[in-house]
Amino acid sequence: MEGLLNLWQSTGVANIGFTQLIMIAVGCLLLFLAIMKNFEPLLLIPIGFGAILTNIPLAGMSEVGGMLYYVYKIGIDSGVFPLIIFMGVGALTDFSALIANPKMLLLGAAAQFGIFATLFGAIALNYIPGFEFTLQDAAAIAIIGGADGPTAIFLASKLAPELLGAIAVAAYSYMALVPLIQPPIMRALTNEEDRKIAMPQLRHVSKVEKITFPLLVLVLIIMFLPAAAPLVGMFCLGNLMRECGVVDRLSSTAQNELINITTIFLGLGVGSKLAAESFLTIETLGILALGAVAFSIGTASGVLMAKVMNRYSKTPVNPLVGAAGVSAVPMAARVVNKVGLESNPHNFLLMHAMGPNVAGVLGSAVAAGILLAMVG
């Protein structure tokens, strides 16, 4: 009889709690969104599966000695996985559109306004009972507005590791929802004539310019914001390998095998932080709400800056391209192109939108460096 009792007590049915069931359901929901709705499947599948694994009773997957514990400790707590992802993103990024039209940097910078607006919003939530965000917590939450998953994970692991799961889920969820969130904001802030504006064809960018650009960016970071060097440095390394033309094997590995392997473990590591006791809190709801606000403000700021640029620029600037200033590459640029084609079927804005889009990647990394230097 005692043996049967011990056997029963070792089963998941006897030990699982209601909150664990909820988090397993959350993991299944992430899997559903990734598989059936194609919402950021590369990240949401390992995150969702990691959430299920970490909430299995008695398995100890995210406790000391468990696999997910070491995946998180070695790859995310150290900051290594997000940096490797950034190197791969750099190897995948073509800066030609930005180099050909450097003023698009302003749009990438303007879209980061959502980050700093949300920083104050997170602090303001402390006046509501149940919320206790420190300045470090607020900074980690605010970076969601940059729509850059690796940057959000990197900063959260440094400033607010206990909020990492909620911040990562919010960041990748809103990145996946770009086609739903951005168009209404873009249409509300522009009229039909704005959306019809045609922009001149971009000039050809030489190989020398492409090689020089990441080196120049790195020099500027070294001089003015060393705190952003880990993210921007790895990004520039990946881009230099792409453009120099003499290490195609390394560039190909960074773009494919290395970034794919790292993505699997990064997702599992993030999923390990979706334990019931740390995720099912009122603060998680606040993070999800602030993430939506941050993303919306970032989109609106980019569009409004583009409208100002169009008024004072010698060459026309379609205000829609400002929405691509958030760093959801290349989805935001595709959304800009789609909305522009609705108003003018002959106006292709994709290449023009890629300028502020890749500028947004740099902008979010720089914003993370600023926040890390201020409150880290």
Summary of the structure (lengths in Angstrom):
residues: 376
radius of gyration: 21.6
end to end distance: 56.4
largest distance: 86.9
contacts: 1445
relative contact order: 0.19
helix: 78%
strand: 0%
